[in-house]
Amino acid sequence: MSILYRHWLILRMIPRRGTGISTVEICSRLKHEDGIETTLRTIQRDLIELEALFPIASDGRKPSGWKWTDDAANFDMPNMDPVTALTFTLASQYLEKMFPKGILSALIPYQKTAEQRLKSAVDPKLAAWPKKVRVLSRSLTTIPPTISEEITEKAYTALLEEQRFKATYTTVSGKSKTYEEVNPLGMTFVDGLTYLIASINQHVEPILLLLHRFQTIDLLDKPVTVSEDFDLDEWVQELLTFPVGEAIRLKLRFSHAVDVQRLKESPLSDDQKTKELADGRFELTASVEDTLQLRWWLNGFGARVEVMEPKALRQEYADLAKELSSLYLPE
């Protein structure tokens, strides 16, 4: 067994987060996981040699804990090719705008490796690619809330390990509330917000909890329970689209052809139909779910769209028009 191989195994054991790994644990893992017999003194010498070559450090405690420094590039990905490096660069650039800050910390080492790889790329056009690509959203961009690394790690651990936890949580009214048992079932990301889907205490029905509102999380030695009828995709689709009623047959009239053209290119449903009317407007019909999301989408068109059917939705917009006119018309 070569010294180089032992050094490589040791570097792979060193964590990036937490309290680090001790020489005792490294020695034990080499023996039981890799079949390598060695001594603590040898491991100590190895770590001193590696510290001179790689961005690793001891916390100075006894027993000391070794881990990678915060600014260290990723070590475990061998010879990252330029396309992979480009992917990580673009992903870190645009995911940052979608997810809370603490969640993307795990990508930092890969991002640093990717940046180094692109800088050394033979083809300068590849290195320049991130400067030529932009991803935009038509929705109003807000600043995602910051979630502490401790809360993020504990929430992810609880979900991954299927483990319940006790928590303190800030409600929308600003009051602090204690949940003796949170039963995590899933997680979803919506416009920069992270929602934990969980049941509380002895209740079976899941609720939505915003991750940034957790003040403390204490993992419990108690497993998660999942009801047989729980389906994450169905639950998310039902709750996070903010349903109002059953599916409806929507009929709209647009005054601008460009709006209809965009909807032809990206239709609302498989059965969508459009036609031009005698007055120059365009009529669109489609089967859609009756949700608040539908209303937010319609509001974006302003006076460029008229809701014709269903009658109940048309009446909603007639009432809304009266309310708006009372706000904006001069007294």
Disulfide bonds with the S-S distance in Angstrom:
none
